[in-house]
Amino acid sequence: MDVFSSGSFKHEAPEPLEGPVVATVTGGTILWFVLFLVQLPFYGWFEDHDHTWWLWTCLAGGVLGLYGTWYVRKRDAAIRKAGGTDAAAGPAAK
């Protein structure tokens, strides 16, 4: 008998962890761009050893990080707005 399919271990899911999401994504984006810039002077070496994908991976990480920063800032603002609206409505709205 499979213990997990019996349904005897069902319980409520924990609350999601929230942290400094904007700062984390922004820091990661900066790190990707710094890695790209640090490797750029060695482009010839990377090209000689067929490792230019390292540079382009860092650049792609930085560009996607810009989108991610925009996204989490909008998400954070929407969460604050929704939280402020619920708080203004009073405890009955929860």
C-alpha positions in Angstrom: 0.0 0.0 0.0 1.4 3.4 -1.0 1.4 5.7 2.1 1.2 8.9 0.0 -1.8 7.9 -2.1 -3.9 7.0 0.9 -4.6 10.6 1.7 -3.8 10.3 5.4 -1.0 12.8 5.2 -2.9 15.8 3.8 -2.4 19.1 5.5 -2.6 22.7 4.8 0.2 24.2 2.6 2.5 26.6 4.4 2.5 30.3 3.6 4.9 31.4 0.9 8.2 32.9 2.1 8.5 36.6 1.2 11.9 38.3 1.2 13.7 41.2 -0.4 12.8 40.0 -3.9 13.5 43.2 -5.7 16.9 43.5 -4.1 17.8 39.9 -4.8 16.8 40.1 -8.5 18.6 43.5 -8.9 21.7 42.1 -7.3 21.7 39.1 -9.5 21.3 41.3 -12.6 24.2 43.4 -11.6 26.3 40.3 -11.0 25.5 38.9 -14.5 26.5 42.3 -16.2 29.7 42.4 -14.1 30.6 38.9 -15.1 30.0 39.9 -18.8 32.2 43.0 -18.5 35.0 41.1 -16.7 35.1 38.4 -19.4 34.8 40.8 -22.3 38.6 41.7 -22.5 39.3 38.0 -22.9 37.0 37.5 -25.9 39.9 36.3 -28.0 40.8 33.5 -25.5 37.2 32.5 -25.3 36.9 32.4 -29.1 40.1 30.3 -29.4 38.7 27.8 -27.0 35.1 27.8 -28.2 33.8 29.2 -25.0 32.2 32.4 -26.3 28.9 31.1 -25.0 30.1 32.0 -21.5 30.0 35.7 -22.5 26.7 35.5 -24.2 25.2 33.6 -21.3 26.2 36.4 -18.9 24.8 39.0 -21.3 21.6 37.1 -21.6 21.4 36.7 -17.8 21.8 40.5 -17.4 19.2 41.3 -20.1 16.7 38.8 -18.6 17.5 40.2 -15.2 16.4 43.7 -16.4 13.1 42.2 -17.3 12.9 40.3 -14.0 13.7 43.5 -12.1 10.8 45.3 -13.9 8.5 42.4 -13.2 9.2 42.0 -9.5 8.9 45.8 -9.0 5.5 45.8 -10.6 4.6 42.7 -8.6 5.7 44.2 -5.3 3.7 47.4 -6.1 0.6 45.3 -6.8 1.0 43.4 -3.6 1.4 46.6 -1.6 -1.6 48.1 -3.3 -3.8 45.0 -2.7 -2.6 44.9 0.9 -3.4 48.6 1.4 -6.8 48.2 -0.1 -7.7 45.2 2.1 -6.3 47.0 5.2 -8.4 50.1 4.5 -11.6 48.0 4.2 -11.1 46.7 7.7 -10.8 43.3 9.3 -14.1 42.0 7.8 -12.5 42.1 4.3 -10.1 39.4 5.3 
